[in-house]
């Protein structure tokens, strides 16, 4: 009972922190508005994307203008590399010829530089985007996620090296239960005797996505990075599944794509079915990418929009503002609790679909069912 209460307190604290950070950031936006007589409306789109976008610093909760600086690593147009702290360009300052793109720039909030160009015989300075391999917020969050996943798995492995016949408890026990749930519930029944071959990747991708999802719900450092709400991250994960699916594909798999078992007029002389099957090869990673990206991004957007409603409806008076605050807070807590569940579901679904795609591509095409995993497979981790 104490553990359940502790978990609930942590969840409520996280939700309250998210709500407070969103409210604090929005208050900052409002504080920057012009005085009465020069009113400027709130731009919800700009505020939402500012919260969800990558950055060169890590926000300090409740202090919107303070950021934990990160290293900026760029290569200029002359081929020279530059390394400096993001704190030097954090508030619009210029350092070593570089600064953050202004609001009217096509590279808004990205590191940009100036280079001379000749126009009609005159030399003018042009803004350009250098080669940028900086350690941004999302990059550092990826490193932190990898470290957490390694600690989780290696801790369970170390336990079984010491005590082979005793199940771990507490945190290691919870991790071991998740491993057992995914492996015995998804990987082994789907892949059969091929389970141990692909289980390392599938289990890794499950925990990697799960940790990324949960870390995105935590406000304070090292959480708060919107990794799975970044389509580049979900695309890379999907491309890895795509590569494994096709590199390990059997002759039967490729035959079903280029010469499927359908009436001859559907594949010759016009290759209708082969074209459809080949198109399906590329829609699978697209489906994995969009499903994970859209679900996690949508949850973050809903919470931010609920916070913005307080200030959008604040023009109707104190009574409306108070009522909206209560309703917004309650719905924000509810949505973030739902997001915790969605974090598990999306990691599970991505792993399940990846397992299914790999199973279909490694199918031998025989009429006999695949052999079940051996007893040794079922007991090994």
Secondary structure as UniProt FT lines:
FT   HELIX           2..31
FT   TURN            36..37
FT   HELIX           44..52
FT   STRAND          57..60
FT   TURN            61..62
FT   STRAND          63..69
FT   STRAND          71..75
FT   TURN            77..78
FT   STRAND          81..85
FT   HELIX           86..89
FT   TURN            90..91
FT   TURN            96..97
FT   STRAND          98..101
FT   TURN            103..104
FT   TURN            106..107
FT   STRAND          111..119
FT   TURN            120..121
FT   STRAND          122..128
FT   STRAND          131..132
FT   HELIX           137..162
FT   TURN            164..165
FT   HELIX           170..182
FT   HELIX           183..187
FT   HELIX           188..191
FT   HELIX           192..194
FT   HELIX           195..215
FT   TURN            216..217
FT   TURN            221..222
FT   TURN            228..229
FT   HELIX           231..247
FT   HELIX           251..258
FT   HELIX           264..266
FT   HELIX           272..312
FT   HELIX           313..316
FT   HELIX           318..361
FT   HELIX           375..379
//
